[in-house]
């Protein structure tokens, strides 16, 4: 008998109050496309109210000077913190709400109040370094949520970042932490320039940073294959208690800022893989937190794909393992990651 799944969403009009300069790609209208996909499934979703992250929660990731810098910029807004990253008068409170929304979604799943969750927040967060806003990001939402979970007693958290850009901020915040594993698929070479194969963590965290830098033009076959052949063995080895997904939709084929070729079908298959390995290894506990995505079609299709897979009453069938054809892009990527990480995660390459 099929069981109704409790899928929580955070979707709040206040996230649109972070106002962009004219022509900026990270604009409030992005959430209209996401909201259309959520609204079409509203009767099957559990809405969670977001709340602003408090100082203590933000300061678990960012120094006080960073928080004060964002506050000062908001008082002088409109302003730019760098050529890409802007602040409007409401940006401080909206950024607090984004971080708090990520925490609330993660806690709802960790406590068993929801089976899985999607937090449709902005501004995005994964480029934000401990002491620097950059790449449209003010506070690192996923990092703040991960630290909150660790303080709550969750022993191991895995962060999967499938945004088309490498999450430099998230990697740097956890690269010496053996209990938070950061796994990224991203276009490379590309902004922000980090995330090569050899960046594998440091000190006690060596092996707990896994980067899969992918050439432009990769699509469903390469992304699905990487998750099957690399992510799944890493999850099995690491044994997280919850998976956080930095869920950018800018690897979609229509995105104007990148040159990848993912489709709605590809995002659906990726979500199936994540759901299945989460159910096998951590009770199904997985939380998606919106990052980038700058084509309305990509945001709409990506959100549809994620929600439809999460809402499915039964574990949806997954595609057969992608073959590692000699000379293929997928075989090259898996081989390069295995050369760095097989001593930490010996099953990389298996399916």
C-alpha positions in Angstrom: 0.0 0.0 0.0 1.4 3.4 -1.0 2.2 5.7 1.9 1.6 9.5 1.6 4.9 11.3 2.1 5.3 14.5 4.1 7.3 16.8 1.9 7.8 20.2 3.4 8.4 23.5 1.5 9.5 26.9 2.6 8.2 29.5 0.1 7.7 33.0 1.3 7.0 36.3 -0.5 9.5 38.1 1.8 12.3 36.5 -0.2 11.5 38.8 -3.1 12.2 41.9 -1.0 16.0 41.4 -1.7 15.8 43.8 -4.6 18.2 43.6 -7.5 19.7 46.3 -9.7 18.2 46.5 -13.2 19.4 43.7 -15.4 20.9 41.6 -12.6 20.4 37.9 -13.1 19.8 37.2 -9.4 16.5 38.9 -9.2 13.2 38.4 -7.3 11.4 37.1 -10.4 13.4 33.9 -10.1 11.1 32.8 -7.3 8.0 33.3 -9.5 9.1 30.3 -11.6 9.9 28.2 -8.6 6.6 29.3 -7.0 4.6 28.1 -10.0 5.9 24.6 -9.6 5.2 24.6 -5.9 1.7 26.0 -6.3 0.8 23.3 -8.8 1.5 20.7 -6.0 0.4 22.8 -3.0 -2.3 20.4 -1.8 0.3 17.6 -1.4 3.0 19.8 0.3 3.4 20.8 4.0 4.3 24.5 4.2 6.8 25.5 6.8 7.0 29.2 8.0 10.6 30.5 7.8 12.0 32.7 10.6 15.1 34.9 10.6 18.4 33.2 11.7 19.6 34.7 15.0 23.1 36.2 15.5 24.3 33.1 17.3 23.3 30.9 14.4 25.0 33.1 11.8 28.1 33.6 14.0 28.6 29.8 14.1 29.8 30.3 10.4 30.6 34.0 9.9 32.6 36.3 12.2 30.8 39.2 13.7 32.6 41.6 11.4 31.0 40.0 8.4 27.5 40.3 9.9 28.2 44.0 10.8 29.5 44.6 7.3 26.3 43.3 5.7 24.2 45.4 8.2 26.1 48.5 7.4 25.8 48.0 3.7 22.0 47.5 4.1 21.8 50.8 5.9 23.5 52.6 3.0 21.6 50.6 0.3 21.4 50.3 -2.6 25.0 49.3 -2.6 27.4 46.7 -4.1 29.8 44.6 -2.0 31.6 43.5 -5.1 30.8 43.8 -8.8 28.4 40.9 -8.6 26.9 41.1 -5.1 24.4 43.8 -4.2 22.5 44.9 -1.1 19.1 46.5 -1.0 17.5 48.1 2.1 15.8 44.8 3.1 18.7 42.5 2.2 20.0 41.9 5.8 16.6 40.7 7.0 15.9 38.7 3.9 19.3 37.0 4.2 18.6 36.2 7.8 15.3 34.7 6.6 17.1 32.6 4.0 19.5 31.2 6.6 16.7 30.6 9.1 14.6 29.0 6.4 17.4 26.5 5.6 17.7 25.7 9.3 14.0 25.2 9.8 13.7 22.9 6.8 16.7 20.9 8.0 15.4 20.6 11.5 12.0 19.5 10.4 13.5 16.6 8.5 16.0 15.7 11.2 13.3 15.6 13.8 11.0 13.4 11.6 8.4 16.1 11.2 8.9 15.8 7.4 10.3 13.1 5.2 12.1 15.6 3.0 12.1 19.3 2.3 12.7 22.0 -0.2 13.6 25.5 1.0 13.0 28.0 -1.9 15.1 30.8 -0.4 17.1 33.7 -1.7 19.7 35.3 -1.7 21.7 32.1 -2.4 24.5 31.2 -0.1 27.2 28.7 -1.3 29.8 31.3 -2.5 29.7 33.2 0.8 33.1 32.7 2.6 33.3 33.0 6.3 34.4 36.7 6.1 33.3 37.7 2.6 30.1 38.0 0.6 30.5 37.1 -3.1 28.8 35.6 -6.1 25.4 37.0 -5.2 25.6 35.4 -1.7 25.5 37.2 1.7 25.3 34.4 4.3 26.1 30.7 3.6 22.7 29.3 4.1 23.6 25.6 3.8 26.6 25.9 6.0 24.6 27.7 8.7 22.0 24.8 8.5 24.7 22.2 8.7 26.3 23.8 11.8 22.8 24.0 13.4 22.3 20.3 12.8 25.7 19.5 14.3 24.9 21.5 17.4 21.6 19.6 17.6 23.5 16.4 17.8 23.5 15.2 14.1 26.9 13.5 13.9 27.5 13.5 10.1 26.1 15.7 7.4 26.8 15.4 3.7 26.4 18.4 1.5 25.8 17.7 -2.2 26.2 20.9 -4.3 24.9 20.5 -7.8 24.8 24.2 -8.7 26.7 24.8 -11.9 29.3 26.9 -10.0 31.6 25.5 -7.4 30.6 26.4 -3.8 33.9 27.8 -2.7 32.5 29.2 0.5 31.0 25.9 1.7 34.1 23.9 0.8 36.4 26.3 2.7 34.1 26.3 5.8 34.3 22.5 6.1 37.5 21.4 4.4 39.1 20.5 7.8 36.0 18.9 9.2 35.7 15.1 9.0 32.0 15.1 10.0 30.7 17.4 7.2 31.4 16.0 3.8 31.2 18.4 0.8 30.5 16.9 -2.6 30.3 19.2 -5.7 29.6 18.8 -9.4 30.3 22.0 -11.3 31.4 23.4 -14.6 35.2 23.9 -14.7 37.1 26.0 -15.4 34.5 28.6 -14.5 33.6 31.0 -11.8 34.8 31.1 -9.0 37.9 29.2 -10.1 38.0 26.7 -7.3 37.0 23.0 -7.1 39.6 21.1 -9.0 40.0 17.3 -8.5 42.9 17.6 -6.0 41.0 19.8 -3.6 40.1 17.0 -1.2 40.1 18.6 2.2 42.9 19.1 4.7 44.0 17.8 8.1 41.3 15.8 9.8 39.0 16.6 6.9 41.2 15.0 4.2 38.9 12.9 2.0 35.8 14.8 3.1 35.8 17.2 0.2 35.0 15.6 -3.2 35.1 17.7 -6.3 33.9 16.6 -9.7 34.9 19.5 -12.1 33.0 19.0 -15.4 33.7 20.4 -18.8 31.1 22.7 -20.4 28.5 20.8 -22.4 27.8 18.0 -19.9 24.2 16.9 -19.7 21.9 14.3 -18.3 24.2 11.3 -19.0 27.3 12.8 -17.4 25.5 14.2 -14.3 23.5 11.0 -13.7 26.6 8.9 -14.2 28.6 10.9 -11.8 26.0 10.6 -9.1 25.7 6.8 -9.7 29.4 6.1 -9.9 30.8 8.6 -7.5 28.2 10.1 -5.2 26.5 6.8 -4.2 29.7 5.1 -3.2 30.8 8.2 -1.2 27.5 8.3 0.6 27.8 4.6 1.5 31.3 5.1 2.8 30.6 8.3 4.8 27.2 7.2 6.2 25.6 10.6 6.8 22.7 11.1 9.1 21.2 13.7 6.8 21.9 15.0 3.3 21.7 18.7 2.4 21.5 19.6 -1.3 22.8 23.0 -2.5 20.2 22.9 -5.2 21.1 25.2 -8.1 19.2 24.9 -11.4 21.8 26.7 -13.4 23.2 23.6 -15.1 19.9 23.5 -17.0 20.3 23.8 -20.8 18.5 27.1 -20.9 20.6 28.9 -18.3 22.2 32.1 -19.6 25.2 32.1 -17.2 26.6 28.6 -17.9 27.0 26.1 -20.7 25.7 22.8 -19.3 22.8 20.8 -20.8 20.7 19.3 -18.0 17.0 18.8 -18.6 13.9 18.3 -16.4 14.4 14.5 -17.0 18.0 14.8 -15.8 17.1 16.6 -12.6 14.4 14.1 -11.9 16.9 11.2 -12.3 19.4 12.9 -10.1 16.8 13.4 -7.4 15.8 9.7 -7.7 19.4 8.8 -7.0 19.7 11.1 -4.0 16.4 9.9 -2.6 17.3 6.3 -3.0 20.7 6.6 -1.4 19.3 8.7 1.4 16.6 6.1 2.1 19.3 3.4 2.1 21.8 5.2 4.3 20.1 7.9 6.4 16.4 7.1 6.7 15.6 9.2 3.6 16.5 12.5 5.3 17.3 14.9 2.6 16.8 18.7 2.3 17.1 20.8 -0.9 18.1 24.4 -0.5 17.8 26.7 -3.5 21.0 28.2 -4.8 21.4 29.5 -8.4 19.4 29.2 -11.6 18.7 32.1 -13.9 16.4 30.8 -16.6 12.7 30.7 -15.6 12.3 27.5 -17.6 15.2 25.9 -15.7 13.9 27.0 -12.3 10.4 25.8 -13.1 11.5 22.4 -14.6 14.1 21.7 -12.0 11.6 22.4 -9.1 9.0 20.2 -10.8 11.5 17.4 -11.1 12.7 17.6 -7.5 9.2 17.8 -6.0 7.6 15.1 -8.2 10.3 12.6 -7.2 10.1 13.5 -3.5 6.3 13.3 -3.5 6.2 9.9 -5.2 4.6 7.4 -2.7 6.9 4.6 -3.8 10.6 4.7 -4.5 10.6 5.6 -8.2 12.5 3.3 -10.6 16.0 4.5 -11.4 17.9 4.3 -14.6 20.5 1.5 -15.0 24.0 2.4 -14.2 25.7 4.5 -16.9 28.5 2.6 -18.6 32.1 3.7 -18.2 32.9 3.7 -21.9 36.6 4.1 -22.5 37.4 7.6 -23.7 34.1 9.0 -22.6 33.8 12.2 -20.5 32.1 10.1 -17.8 34.9 7.6 -17.7 37.5 10.4 -17.5 35.7 12.1 -14.6 35.2 9.0 -12.6 38.8 8.0 -13.1 40.2 11.3 -12.0 38.0 11.4 -8.9 39.0 7.8 -8.1 42.7 8.6 -8.4 42.3 11.1 -5.6 39.7 9.5 -3.4 39.7 5.8 -3.7 41.9 5.5 -0.6 39.1 7.2 1.4 36.1 5.8 -0.6 37.2 2.5 -2.2 34.0 1.8 -4.1 34.2 4.9 -6.4 33.4 3.7 -9.9 31.2 0.9 -8.8 27.4 1.1 -9.5 
